[in-house]
């Protein structure tokens, strides 16, 4: 009976910290949506809102890490439970970094607006990549909540689409700068902005890899898609 009681308490603590991670994920998703809106409409006001939420994201990361440390110290979990707690910690770190990328996008939007060249830059072409990255993060969080390895595998494959969008956009920007050297400086801002969007997809991919680690006990980072599919068979 005492073991069951302790197990119930541990499950409750796990559920509590998992709920905080989902809350953090929701906040970061909101930051991304605002950053994309700021980019699409070149809105300084909305870009400032993204920046103002950064402190809250950082505070939530610290709070979750503190709680995880407490759980590990008191419960001394092993096997899958320990893997889950480690994956939660790494997911939290990746979500905080997504918040950093959203804030970076907001900063770049303000820089482009202040340069006065925003009306002539092809920023609208980034919208598709931004929507893909935002959607991928949403799928990663949903898959993490359910520890769904099939969804995780799908996310890993979908990340390639964002990479393709990024590479295509870089080629267009290079052509754009060659045609009009006056646009080099603001175009570089747009290039850094595109890289920030691509990084959001990378963080979603990282979260998907943590799901496989929790369920299968295999670290699939830096491995081929064929190897990952083999692990999941």
N, C-alpha and C positions, 0 to 999 in steps of 0.2 A: 504493500500500500504506500509506504513512503516513497518508493521509487516512482510509482505512478504520479504521486503528488509533485515530485521534483520534475518529472517529464512534462507534466501539464504546465508548470511554471515556466519551464524552458521554452515550450511551444508558445506560450503567451508572450514571452520576451522577444522571441523570433518574429512573431506576428507584429508586435509593436514596432520593432526596428524596421521591418519590411515596409510597414505602412508609412514610416517617415521617409524611406527611400522613394516610394511612389509619390509622396507629397513633393519631395525635392524634384523628382522627374517632371511632375506637373508644372512646377514653377519654371524649370528650365525650358520646357516646351513652350510655355507662355512667352519667355524671353525670345525664343527663336521666332515665334509668330510675330512678335512686335518688331524684331529686327528685320524680318522679311517685309513687313508692312512699311517700315521706315525706308528700306531700300527701294521698294516699288513706288512709293509716293514721295521719296526724298523729304521725309518729315523729321525735322530736328526735334520737335516735341516728343514724338514717339521714340526716337533714338535715345533721348534723355531718360525716358522711362525704363528702357532696357538697362542703362547704366545704374540707375537708382536701385534696381533689384539685385545688383551684384553682391552687395554686402549681406543681404539676406541669404543668398545661395551659399556664400562662404560660411556664414554662421551655422547653417543647417548641416553642412559637411562636417564641421567641427563637432557639433552635437551628436551626429550619428556615429562618428569615429569614437567619441568618448563612451557612448553606450555600448558599442561593439567591444571595446577594450574591457569594459566592466563585465560583460557577459562571458567573454573568453576567460577572464581571470577567475570568475566565480564558478562557472560551470565546467571548465576544462573539457570542452567538447572534442570528439574524435570523429574520424571518417567523414561521412557526408555532411554531418552538422558543422564540422570545422570548415570543410570546403565551402559550404553555404555562407558562413560568416565571412570568410576571406573574400568570396565573390561579391558579397554585399559591400564590403569595404572598397574593393576595386571599382565596383559599379558606381559607388558614391563619388569616388575620385574622378571617374570619367564624366559623370554628370556635372561636377563642378567645372571641369575643363570645357564642357559644352557651353556652360554659362559664360566662361571666358571668351569662347569663340563668338557667342552672340553679342557680347559687349564689344568685341573687336569689330564686328560688322557695324554696330551702331557708331563706333568711333570713326570708321572709314566713311560711313555715310555723311557724318558731319564734316569730315575733311573734304569730301568731294563737293558738298554743297558750298562750303566756304571758298573753294577754288573757282566757283562760278561756272564750271564746265559740265555740271550734271545733266543739263538738257541735251547735250550732244554726245554723251557716252552711252554705249549699248548695255546699260545696267539691267534692262528688262530681260535680257537673255539669260541672266543668272536665276531668274525666278524658278525655272523648271528644276535646276539643280538644288536650289534652296528647298523647294517643296519635296523633292525626293529625299533630301537629308532629314528634313523634319519628320516626314512619314516613316523613315527608317528608324529613327529614334523612338517614335511612338510604338512601332512594332516590336522593337527590342525590349522596351519596358513591359509591354504586354506579355511577351514571351518569357521574360524573367519572372514575372509574377506567377506564371503557370509552369515555369521550368520546362518549357516546350522545346525539345531539341529539334524537332522538324521545322518549327518556325525559325529557330536559330540558324539552321542550315540555309534556309531561304534568305535570311538577312545577309549572311556572308556572301551569297551569290549576287544579291541585289546591290551590294556596295560597289560592285564593278561598274554599274550604270552611272553612279555618281562620278567615279573616276573618269569615265568616258566623257561625261558632260564637262568636267573640269578641263580635261586635255583639249577638247574641241574649243572651249571658250578661250583658253590660252592662245591657241593658234589664231583665233579671230582677233584677239587683242594685239598680238604681235603685228598682224597685217594693218590693224587700225593705227598703231603708233608709227609704222613705216610710212603710211600715207599722210599722216599729219603729225610731225614731230612736236608741235605745240601741245599735243595731248599726251605726251609721254608721262609727265608727272601725275596727272589725275588717273591715267590708265594704270599706273603702278598701284595706286590706291585700290582700284577695281580688281587688280590681280591678287593683292593681299586679301581682299574681301572674298574672292572666289576660293582662295586657299582655305580660308576660315570655314566656308561652307563644306568644302571637301573634308575637312577635319571632323566636322560634326558626324559625317557618315562613318569615318574611321572609329569614332568613339562608340557609335551604335554597333559597329562590327565587334569591337572589343567586348561589349556587354554580351553579345551573342556567343562569343567564345567562352565567357565565364559560365554561361548556362550549360554548355557541354561539359565543362570542367566539373561543375557541381554534380550533374547527373551521371556522367560516365567515369569521372575520376581521372580524366586524361587532359593534359594541357595541350591544346591544339593551336596555340599561338605559333606563328612563323612556320606553319606546316602547309602542305599543298591541299587543295580541295579534295583530291583523291584520298589522301590520308584521313581527312576529316570524315568523309563519307564512309570510309572503312571502319572508323571508330563507332559510328552511329548504326552500323548494320547489326 
